[in-house]
Amino acid sequence: MKRSAPLPAPSPVPSRRDALRDELLATVTLLKQRRAAEIDAGYIEDYVALHWMEWHGGSLRLTTTGENVCKHLASLLARSTPRPAF
């Protein structure tokens, strides 16, 4: 008896963590521009819960973990961005 190939798994629904990761660089840009009021409060709470951000003296800032996630995302973007041919 011949076995058929397994069906591919359906693409998973992005998790909340994936959504937060996808928005992290934009969120950091808003923080640097002192536009934190434009960041959804739910995102802030989740970033703090993930230990990617923390409150410090009334200001929101990246933790070491958050900085590492940003560096990783920036490196992924740099690798996926096409380079001009010289």
N, C-alpha and C positions, 0 to 999 in steps of 0.2 A: 504494500500500500504506500502510495506516494503522499508525503505531507505537503500541505500548501504553506506558503510563506505567511508568517503572522501579519495581521493587519497593522499598519502604522498607528501609533497612539495619537489620539486627537491632540491638537496643539493646546497646551494648558492655558488657562485664563491667567493673565498676569496677576501676581500677588500684590498686595499692598506694598510690601517691601520693594518689589520690582518698580512699582510706580514711584515710590519715594526716591529710589536710586536714579531713575530716569529724570527726575526733576531736581536732583540735588545741585548740579552745577548752576542751573538757573536760579535756584534759591540762594546759593552762595553769592551769585552776582548781585541779587537784590540786597543782600546783607551788606556787601561792600559799597553799594550805592546808597546806603542808609535808607532803604525803602522796605524795611521789614514789615511795615503795615500792609504791604501788598501780598505777603505770604499768608496762605490759608492757615488759620489757627490749628486746624486738624493736622496739617503737615508738621507744624512746629511741635505739637505734642508727640507725634509719632517719631520725629527725628530725635527728640529728647529721650523717648522711651528706648530707641535703638542705640542710644549713647553716641549718636553722630553729632549731636549739638548739645550745648549746655547753657544754662543761664549763669551769667557771671556779672555781678554788680548791676543787675537790671538790663544787661545786654545779652544778646544771643550770640554764641560763638561756636565754631567747630571744635570738636574734641579731637584728640589724636586719631581716634578711629575714623571720624568724619573726614579728617585731612587725608588719611590713607585711602578712603573710598574715593575721594575727589581725584587724587593722584592716579588711581587705577582707571577711573572713568576718562580722565584726560589722556592717559596713554592709549586707551582703546580708541578714542576719537582720533588721536594722531595717527594711529596705524590704519584706520579706515578712511582717512582723508587722502584722496589722490594727490600725488605730488606732480608738479609740472615737469614736463620733459625739457631738458636743456639742449 
